[in-house]
Amino acid sequence: MSLPSSLTLGIHILMAMLLAGGGLAALFSGGATISVLPRRSAIIGIALLIITGANNFISRMGTGVPKGYHMWFGIKFLLALHILAMTVIVSGPQHTPEKRARLLKGVGASAIAVVLISVYLNFLVTGAH
Ligand code: HEM
């Protein structure tokens, strides 16, 4: 992997931490920790996550990918969209703490699935031969 690609991946992972961190905290505290990003930070994080993710994807397409990569990428993308939508929705002013905790726990559960799928995508390209 070249240095620019590694840096892009680093920014991607950092933005994923920023956006999904509150969800994981809510999930592992049983809903006791409610940490909500301001909408402006969430939107900047989402933009950077999508730009770096698209860059990762395009560079993978350039080298060719094994069977199954597109299917797992599609599943990851849909779950990621769920996380991103929830991150914006939860930042709205109208929610009770109970509802915020519920939405954030959903973000945490999806984030675990998305990271596991991302690791599998990496394995498909780098380790399965
Ligand atoms: C909150 C949502 C997301 C999380 C938690 C997340 C997490 C990650 C992580 C941890 C990796 C590194 C995997 C590894 O190298 O072992 C990764 C790679 C990647 N991500 Fe994301 N990501 C998210 C959203 C997205 C989006 C929206 C896109 C597409 C626009 C995307 C496209 C990719 C691609 C193509 C890779 C490289 C996979 C490979 O090694 O072939 N991700 N992601």
Residues whose N, C-alpha, C, O or C-beta is under 5 A from the ligand:
A	BS01	HEM	A16 L49 I50 G53 A54 N56 F57 R60 A80 I83 A111 V114 V115 S118 V119 L121 N122 V125
